[in-house]
């Protein structure tokens, strides 16, 4: 993919969609990993103690990214 997940999220920041919610959370987290690997990102959220809802949002939005950027 030519655009990274984090770059794609940056483009979503001003939407009211699930991707926009996640994008704003990621923008506020200076430690968010520069990774497109979904499992790395899930592990990061687990390490941060994120809710099941947050992990589900990440999984859903990552699928949208793969479809859109793929």
Buried (B, 14 or more C-beta within 10 A) or exposed (E): EEBBBBBBBBBBBEEEEBBBBBBBBBEEEEEBBEBBEBEEBBEBBEEEEBEEEBBEBBEEBBEBBBEEBE
